[in-house]
Amino acid sequence: MIAEPMSEGLADFETALADPAAYYADPQTILADTELTTGQKHRFLTEWAQDLTDRLQADQEGMASETPGVGAADADLLRRVLAALDQLDGNTNSADDAPTKSFWKRLLPL
C-alpha cells in the first residue's frame, strides 16, 4: 500500500526538496538513502547547499541569526554538503536514475 502525501507526516519529493534539512539529519543520510535516484540525491544536496549559502550570505550582510554559533555551524554543514555532492558526482550511475514514487517523513516541526 502506497502512503498518501501528508498522511502520517509523510511528504512528497517536491515538499521535501524545499527543506532537505527538515527531512535528513545530515548529507551522508541522503547519500545512503537507497530509495532516492542519483538525480534526486543531487537535487536534495544542491538545494541544501543553496539554502546554506543564502544563510551565510545573509550573515555577512548583517542579517545574522540571533542564535550564537549558527554561522560557524552552517559553514561546517555547507562543507559537508559540498563534500557529499563531490562524492555523488564521482559515483554517478545513469542506471540508478529511474523515477520512483517516494515520500519523506519530516524530522523537524513546521
DALIN-V25473 format. One record per backbone hydrogen bond with DSSP energy under -0.5 kcal/mol. CO is the residue of the C=O (numbers start at 1). NH is the residue of the N-H. If there is no record, write none. Layout:
co-><CO/CO>
nh-><NH/NH>
//
This chain:
co-><4/6/7/9/10/11/12/13/14/16/17/19/20/20/22/22/26/26/27/28/29/30/32/33/37/38/39/40/41/42/43/44/45/46/47/48/49/50/51/52/53/54/55/56/57/58/59/66/67/69/70/71/72/73/74/75/76/77/78/79/80/81/82/83/84/85/86/87/88/89/93/94/95/100/104/104>
nh-><7/9/10/106/6/104/16/17/18/19/20/22/23/24/107/108/29/30/31/32/33/33/34/36/41/42/43/44/45/46/47/48/49/50/51/52/53/54/55/56/57/58/59/60/61/63/62/68/70/73/74/75/76/77/78/79/80/81/82/83/84/85/86/87/88/89/90/91/91/92/96/97/98/102/11/106>
//
